[in-house]
Amino acid sequence: MVNSEETLTEQAEDTYWTKSEQAPTITIAMPTKNRVALIDRTLESVNSQLTLKRKIKIVFLDESDDGTYEKLLEWKRQNEHEYLYIEVLRLDSKGYISKARNYCISNMEGKRYFLLGF
């Protein structure tokens, strides 16, 4: 479980792109907390609306205790071959959604950025 911005940075160090790798054109970031009842519908919507998925990086930052994190991991396993990169991180920020949003924003790359929240 992630418990500080420093740990988040350490956990995300492997997300930097080398010159030989293709950087994402679009980054979608989604902080979540206790949305197990809604997450399937949201992920289906994201998945169905996107084209050129191999140019898209998706970052999930979860602070849930209701199974949302596990759903995100399962979705990643099922879809990681379609996207350039999918990152699922766990956050223990004691309700500080602004910290989760700031982390997502600081890790966005590409020409377009989308911050999804619900």
MIDOSE-1310 file (N, C-alpha, C; in nm, 2 decimals, decimal comma, always signed):
residues 118
mvns	+0,08/-0,12/+0,00/+0,00/+0,00/+0,00/+0,09/+0,12/+0,00; +0,06/+0,22/-0,08/+0,13/+0,34/-0,09/+0,09/+0,43/+0,02; +0,19/+0,50/+0,09/+0,16/+0,58/+0,20/+0,22/+0,72/+0,19; +0,29/+0,75/+0,09/+0,35/+0,89/+0,08/+0,38/+0,92/-0,06
eetl	+0,39/+1,05/-0,09/+0,43/+1,09/-0,23/+0,57/+1,04/-0,27; +0,66/+1,03/-0,17/+0,79/+0,97/-0,20/+0,78/+0,83/-0,25; +0,70/+0,75/-0,18/+0,68/+0,61/-0,22/+0,61/+0,60/-0,35; +0,52/+0,69/-0,38/+0,45/+0,69/-0,51/+0,56/+0,72/-0,62
teqa	+0,65/+0,81/-0,60/+0,75/+0,84/-0,69/+0,84/+0,72/-0,72; +0,88/+0,66/-0,61/+0,96/+0,54/-0,62/+0,89/+0,43/-0,70; +0,76/+0,41/-0,67/+0,68/+0,31/-0,73/+0,66/+0,34/-0,88; +0,66/+0,46/-0,92/+0,64/+0,50/-1,06/+0,77/+0,52/-1,14
edty	+0,88/+0,50/-1,08/+1,01/+0,52/-1,15/+1,02/+0,44/-1,28; +0,96/+0,33/-1,29/+0,97/+0,25/-1,41/+0,87/+0,29/-1,52; +0,80/+0,40/-1,50/+0,70/+0,45/-1,60/+0,77/+0,55/-1,69; +0,89/+0,59/-1,67/+0,95/+0,68/-1,76/+1,00/+0,61/-1,89
wtks	+0,98/+0,68/-2,00/+1,00/+0,63/-2,13/+1,15/+0,65/-2,17; +1,21/+0,55/-2,22/+1,34/+0,57/-2,28/+1,33/+0,62/-2,42; +1,43/+0,67/-2,48/+1,43/+0,73/-2,62/+1,39/+0,62/-2,72; +1,42/+0,50/-2,69/+1,38/+0,39/-2,79/+1,24/+0,35/-2,78
eqap	+1,17/+0,39/-2,67/+1,03/+0,35/-2,65/+0,94/+0,46/-2,70; +0,82/+0,42/-2,74/+0,72/+0,52/-2,78/+0,65/+0,58/-2,67; +0,66/+0,71/-2,66/+0,59/+0,78/-2,55/+0,44/+0,79/-2,58; +0,35/+0,79/-2,48/+0,21/+0,80/-2,51/+0,17/+0,93/-2,57
titi	+0,06/+0,92/-2,65/+0,00/+1,04/-2,71/-0,10/+1,09/-2,62; -0,17/+1,00/-2,54/-0,27/+1,04/-2,45/-0,25/+0,97/-2,32; -0,27/+1,04/-2,21/-0,27/+0,98/-2,08/-0,41/+1,00/-2,01; -0,47/+0,89/-1,96/-0,59/+0,90/-1,89/-0,56/+0,86/-1,75
ampt	-0,59/+0,95/-1,65/-0,57/+0,93/-1,51/-0,70/+0,92/-1,44; -0,71/+0,82/-1,35/-0,84/+0,81/-1,28/-0,81/+0,77/-1,13; -0,82/+0,87/-1,04/-0,82/+0,84/-0,90/-0,96/+0,78/-0,86; -0,96/+0,68/-0,78/-1,08/+0,61/-0,74/-1,08/+0,58/-0,59
knrv	-1,20/+0,57/-0,54/-1,22/+0,53/-0,40/-1,36/+0,47/-0,38; -1,36/+0,34/-0,34/-1,48/+0,27/-0,31/-1,59/+0,28/-0,42; -1,55/+0,24/-0,54/-1,65/+0,25/-0,66/-1,67/+0,11/-0,72; -1,66/+0,01/-0,65/-1,67/-0,13/-0,70/-1,80/-0,15/-0,78
alid	-1,91/-0,08/-0,74/-2,04/-0,09/-0,80/-2,04/-0,02/-0,94; -1,95/+0,08/-0,96/-1,95/+0,16/-1,08/-1,84/+0,13/-1,17; -1,73/+0,07/-1,12/-1,60/+0,07/-1,20/-1,62/-0,01/-1,33; -1,69/-0,12/-1,33/-1,71/-0,20/-1,45/-1,77/-0,12/-1,56
rtle	-1,87/-0,05/-1,53/-1,94/+0,04/-1,63/-1,84/+0,15/-1,68; -1,77/+0,21/-1,59/-1,67/+0,31/-1,63/-1,56/+0,26/-1,72; -1,51/+0,14/-1,69/-1,40/+0,08/-1,77/-1,45/+0,04/-1,90; -1,57/-0,02/-1,91/-1,63/-0,05/-2,04/-1,65/+0,07/-2,13
svns	-1,69/+0,18/-2,07/-1,71/+0,30/-2,14/-1,58/+0,35/-2,20; -1,48/+0,36/-2,11/-1,34/+0,40/-2,16/-1,29/+0,31/-2,27; -1,30/+0,18/-2,25/-1,25/+0,09/-2,34/-1,32/+0,09/-2,48; -1,45/+0,12/-2,48/-1,53/+0,12/-2,60/-1,51/+0,25/-2,68
qltl	-1,47/+0,36/-2,62/-1,46/+0,49/-2,68/-1,33/+0,52/-2,74; -1,23/+0,44/-2,71/-1,09/+0,47/-2,75/-1,05/+0,39/-2,88; -0,98/+0,47/-2,96/-0,91/+0,41/-3,07/-0,76/+0,43/-3,05; -0,68/+0,37/-3,13/-0,54/+0,38/-3,12/-0,49/+0,36/-2,97
krki	-0,54/+0,25/-2,91/-0,51/+0,22/-2,77/-0,36/+0,20/-2,75; -0,28/+0,16/-2,85/-0,14/+0,14/-2,83/-0,07/+0,27/-2,81; -0,13/+0,39/-2,81/-0,07/+0,52/-2,79/-0,12/+0,58/-2,66; -0,19/+0,50/-2,58/-0,25/+0,55/-2,46/-0,20/+0,49/-2,33
kivf	-0,17/+0,58/-2,24/-0,12/+0,54/-2,10/-0,24/+0,56/-2,01; -0,27/+0,47/-1,92/-0,38/+0,48/-1,82/-0,32/+0,46/-1,68; -0,35/+0,56/-1,59/-0,30/+0,55/-1,46/-0,42/+0,55/-1,36; -0,43/+0,44/-1,28/-0,53/+0,43/-1,18/-0,46/+0,45/-1,05
ldes	-0,52/+0,53/-0,96/-0,47/+0,55/-0,83/-0,59/+0,52/-0,73; -0,58/+0,41/-0,66/-0,70/+0,37/-0,58/-0,67/+0,38/-0,43; -0,78/+0,42/-0,36/-0,78/+0,43/-0,22/-0,89/+0,35/-0,16; -0,93/+0,24/-0,22/-1,05/+0,17/-0,18/-1,03/+0,06/-0,08
ddgt	-1,14/+0,02/-0,02/-1,14/-0,10/+0,07/-1,26/-0,18/+0,04; -1,31/-0,17/-0,08/-1,44/-0,24/-0,12/-1,42/-0,33/-0,24; -1,30/-0,36/-0,28/-1,28/-0,45/-0,40/-1,25/-0,37/-0,53; -1,25/-0,24/-0,53/-1,23/-0,16/-0,65/-1,08/-0,19/-0,70
yekl	-0,99/-0,19/-0,61/-0,85/-0,22/-0,65/-0,83/-0,35/-0,72; -0,89/-0,45/-0,67/-0,89/-0,59/-0,73/-0,95/-0,59/-0,87; -1,06/-0,52/-0,88/-1,13/-0,50/-1,01/-1,04/-0,44/-1,11; -0,97/-0,33/-1,07/-0,87/-0,26/-1,16/-0,76/-0,35/-1,20
lewk	-0,71/-0,43/-1,11/-0,60/-0,52/-1,14/-0,64/-0,62/-1,24; -0,76/-0,67/-1,22/-0,82/-0,77/-1,32/-0,84/-0,71/-1,46; -0,89/-0,59/-1,46/-0,91/-0,52/-1,59/-0,77/-0,49/-1,66; -0,67/-0,46/-1,58/-0,54/-0,44/-1,63/-0,49/-0,57/-1,70
rqne	-0,50/-0,68/-1,63/-0,46/-0,81/-1,68/-0,53/-0,84/-1,81; -0,66/-0,81/-1,82/-0,74/-0,85/-1,94/-0,71/-0,75/-2,06; -0,66/-0,63/-2,03/-0,65/-0,53/-2,13/-0,51/-0,47/-2,16; -0,41/-0,52/-2,08/-0,28/-0,45/-2,09/-0,21/-0,48/-2,23
heyl	-0,25/-0,58/-2,30/-0,20/-0,60/-2,43/-0,25/-0,50/-2,54; -0,36/-0,44/-2,51/-0,42/-0,34/-2,60/-0,37/-0,20/-2,59; -0,32/-0,16/-2,47/-0,27/-0,03/-2,44/-0,12/-0,02/-2,43; -0,07/+0,10/-2,45/+0,07/+0,12/-2,43/+0,12/+0,09/-2,29
yiev	+0,05/+0,14/-2,19/+0,08/+0,11/-2,05/-0,04/+0,13/-1,96; -0,06/+0,05/-1,87/-0,16/+0,06/-1,77/-0,09/+0,05/-1,63; -0,11/+0,15/-1,55/-0,05/+0,15/-1,41/-0,17/+0,15/-1,31; -0,16/+0,06/-1,21/-0,26/+0,06/-1,10/-0,18/+0,07/-0,97
lrld	-0,20/+0,18/-0,90/-0,13/+0,20/-0,78/-0,23/+0,21/-0,66; -0,19/+0,18/-0,55/-0,27/+0,18/-0,43/-0,22/+0,30/-0,34; -0,32/+0,38/-0,29/-0,29/+0,50/-0,21/-0,35/+0,48/-0,07; -0,28/+0,51/+0,03/-0,33/+0,52/+0,16/-0,32/+0,67/+0,21
skgy	-0,41/+0,75/+0,17/-0,39/+0,89/+0,20/-0,50/+0,94/+0,30; -0,57/+0,85/+0,36/-0,67/+0,89/+0,46/-0,77/+0,99/+0,40; -0,82/+0,97/+0,28/-0,92/+1,06/+0,23/-0,88/+1,18/+0,16; -0,75/+1,19/+0,13/-0,70/+1,31/+0,06/-0,70/+1,29/-0,09
iska	-0,82/+1,31/-0,15/-0,84/+1,29/-0,29/-0,75/+1,38/-0,37; -0,73/+1,50/-0,32/-0,65/+1,60/-0,39/-0,51/+1,55/-0,41; -0,45/+1,47/-0,31/-0,32/+1,41/-0,32/-0,32/+1,31/-0,44; -0,43/+1,23/-0,45/-0,44/+1,13/-0,56/-0,45/+1,21/-0,69
rnyc	-0,53/+1,31/-0,70/-0,54/+1,39/-0,83/-0,41/+1,45/-0,87; -0,34/+1,51/-0,77/-0,21/+1,57/-0,80/-0,11/+1,47/-0,85; -0,11/+1,35/-0,79/-0,02/+1,25/-0,84/-0,05/+1,21/-0,98; -0,18/+1,19/-1,01/-0,22/+1,15/-1,14/-0,17/+1,26/-1,24
isnm	-0,20/+1,39/-1,21/-0,16/+1,50/-1,30/-0,01/+1,50/-1,32; +0,07/+1,48/-1,22/+0,21/+1,49/-1,23/+0,27/+1,38/-1,31; +0,19/+1,27/-1,33/+0,24/+1,16/-1,41/+0,18/+1,15/-1,55; +0,11/+1,25/-1,59/+0,05/+1,25/-1,73/+0,16/+1,29/-1,83
egkr	+0,15/+1,22/-1,94/+0,25/+1,24/-2,05/+0,17/+1,24/-2,18; +0,23/+1,30/-2,28/+0,17/+1,30/-2,42/+0,11/+1,44/-2,45; +0,03/+1,44/-2,56/-0,02/+1,56/-2,61/-0,16/+1,59/-2,55; -0,23/+1,49/-2,50/-0,36/+1,51/-2,45/-0,37/+1,44/-2,31
yfll	-0,44/+1,50/-2,22/-0,45/+1,45/-2,08/-0,60/+1,45/-2,04; -0,64/+1,34/-1,98/-0,78/+1,33/-1,93/-0,77/+1,28/-1,79; -0,84/+1,36/-1,70/-0,85/+1,32/-1,56/-0,99/+1,28/-1,54; -1,02/+1,15/-1,52/-1,15/+1,10/-1,49/-1,17/+1,08/-1,35
gf	-1,28/+1,12/-1,30/-1,31/+1,10/-1,16/-1,46/+1,08/-1,14; -1,49/+1,00/-1,04/-1,63/+0,97/-1,02/-1,65/+0,93/-0,87
